[in-house]
Amino acid sequence: MIAAARQRGRYSNRDALLILLAYRYGLRASELAGSGKNTRPLRWDQIDFKANTLHVNRLKNGSPSTHPIRGPEIRLLRAWQREQAELPKQAGNYVFTNERGGPMTRINAHHIVSGAAKAAGIEFPVHAHMLRHATGFYLANAGQDTRAIQLYLGHKNIQHTVRYTELSPQRFKDFWKD
């Protein structure tokens, strides 16, 4: 989907970045973009390029956390930051902005994700929140501890995290050593 996003539209770096951050950090559409009462659009001051960290303010009473950011994210963040600085009317506060310089809406984020999925040849409807779930399942299948996944995704209640580990075949991998 990221590769497909890079081939689409004039804001291809922004769109690829949105998908990458949503997947790598399990971000909700309203934590990336959004204008409204129940949103916390990602701002540039949440990214520390010197320490290579991303501070995430979670919604739904989630626990805020700080995550390390890696090379692919840093490169796309820098590329989009340069492009964004050249656009007219950019306020500079929000990472994901519309053409008027305000925060992109969460509906726009959903359209970006679904459009990239179609362009990537995915034949079923894809929405932005699926990337958050994909993060949870990926981490569970990679053998990450349930508590660590809980903290990573910002879940206050571990019952919201357990759904990812229930289906993981890796869960029983080391039960017996013959």
C-alpha positions in Angstrom: 0.0 0.0 0.0 2.9 2.4 0.8 4.4 1.7 -2.7 1.0 2.3 -4.3 0.5 5.5 -2.3 3.8 6.7 -3.7 2.5 6.3 -7.2 -0.7 8.3 -6.7 -1.5 12.0 -6.6 0.6 15.1 -6.0 1.0 14.5 -2.3 2.4 11.0 -2.6 5.0 11.4 0.2 2.4 12.6 2.6 0.1 9.7 1.7 2.8 7.1 2.0 3.9 8.7 5.3 0.4 8.5 6.7 0.1 4.8 5.9 3.5 4.0 7.2 3.0 5.9 10.6 -0.5 4.4 11.0 0.9 0.9 10.5 4.2 1.1 12.4 2.7 2.9 15.4 -0.8 1.6 15.4 -2.2 5.1 15.1 -5.9 5.8 14.7 -7.0 8.1 11.8 -8.0 10.6 14.4 -4.5 10.5 16.0 -2.9 11.2 12.6 -5.4 13.7 11.2 -8.7 15.2 12.1 -10.4 18.4 12.9 -13.0 18.2 15.7 -13.6 17.4 19.3 -12.5 13.8 19.4 -9.3 14.1 17.4 -5.7 14.8 18.2 -4.0 15.5 14.9 -0.3 14.7 14.8 1.8 17.9 15.1 5.4 18.5 14.2 6.3 19.2 17.8 5.5 15.6 18.7 8.5 14.5 16.6 12.0 14.8 18.0 14.4 14.4 15.1 17.4 14.7 17.4 16.3 11.9 19.7 14.5 10.1 16.8 11.3 9.7 18.8 7.6 10.2 18.2 5.3 11.2 21.1 1.9 9.7 20.6 -1.2 11.2 22.3 -3.7 8.4 22.3 -7.5 8.9 22.1 -10.2 6.8 23.9 -8.4 7.3 27.3 -5.4 5.6 25.9 -2.0 5.9 27.5 0.4 8.3 25.8 3.7 6.9 24.8 7.0 7.8 23.1 8.2 5.5 20.3 11.6 5.4 18.5 11.4 6.3 14.9 13.5 4.6 12.3 15.1 5.3 9.0 12.1 4.9 6.7 9.9 7.1 8.8 12.6 9.7 9.3 13.2 9.9 5.5 9.5 10.2 4.7 9.0 12.7 7.5 11.8 14.9 6.2 10.7 14.6 2.6 7.2 15.6 3.5 8.4 18.4 5.8 10.4 19.9 2.9 7.4 19.6 0.5 5.0 21.0 3.0 7.2 24.1 3.6 7.0 24.9 -0.1 3.2 24.8 -0.2 1.2 28.0 0.2 -0.8 28.7 3.3 0.8 26.0 5.5 0.6 26.8 9.2 3.4 24.4 10.0 1.8 22.9 13.1 0.3 19.8 11.7 2.1 16.9 10.0 -0.9 16.0 7.8 -2.5 19.1 6.3 -5.0 19.9 3.7 -4.4 22.4 0.9 -5.6 25.3 3.1 -3.0 24.5 5.7 -5.3 23.2 8.3 -5.2 19.7 9.7 -6.3 17.0 7.3 -9.6 15.4 8.3 -9.8 11.8 9.5 -12.2 11.2 6.5 -9.4 12.3 4.2 -7.1 9.8 6.0 -9.6 7.0 5.3 -9.8 8.0 1.6 -6.0 7.9 1.3 -5.8 4.4 2.9 -8.7 3.0 0.8 -7.4 4.5 -2.4 -3.9 3.1 -1.8 -5.4 -0.3 -1.1 -7.3 -0.3 -4.3 -4.2 0.9 -6.2 -2.2 -1.9 -4.6 -4.7 -4.4 -5.9 -6.4 -5.3 -2.6 -9.8 -6.6 -3.6 -11.7 -6.0 -0.3 -12.6 -2.7 1.3 -9.8 -1.4 3.5 -10.1 1.4 6.0 -7.6 3.2 8.1 -8.3 1.4 11.4 -7.4 -1.9 9.8 -3.8 -0.6 9.9 -4.0 -0.3 13.7 -5.3 -3.9 13.9 -2.6 -5.1 11.5 0.0 -3.6 13.9 -1.4 -5.6 16.8 -1.5 -8.8 14.9 2.0 -8.3 13.5 3.4 -7.7 16.9 1.6 -10.7 18.4 2.7 -13.0 15.5 6.3 -11.7 16.0 6.1 -13.1 19.5 6.0 -9.8 21.4 4.7 -9.9 25.0 1.0 -9.0 25.4 1.9 -6.3 28.0 4.4 -4.7 25.6 1.8 -4.7 22.8 -0.7 -3.1 25.3 1.7 -0.3 26.0 2.7 0.1 22.4 -0.9 0.5 21.2 -1.8 2.7 24.3 -4.5 0.3 25.6 -5.6 1.1 29.2 -7.3 -2.3 29.4 -5.4 -5.4 28.4 -8.6 -7.0 27.2 -8.4 -4.8 24.2 -4.9 -6.2 23.5 -5.6 -9.9 24.1 -7.6 -10.1 20.8 -4.3 -9.9 18.9 -2.6 -12.7 20.9 -5.6 -15.1 20.9 -5.1 -16.0 17.3 -1.3 -16.1 17.2 0.1 -19.6 16.6 3.4 -18.3 18.0 1.8 -18.3 21.4 2.4 -22.0 21.9 5.7 -22.2 20.1 8.0 -22.8 23.1 5.6 -24.7 25.4 7.6 -28.0 24.8 11.2 -28.6 24.2 11.8 -32.1 23.0 
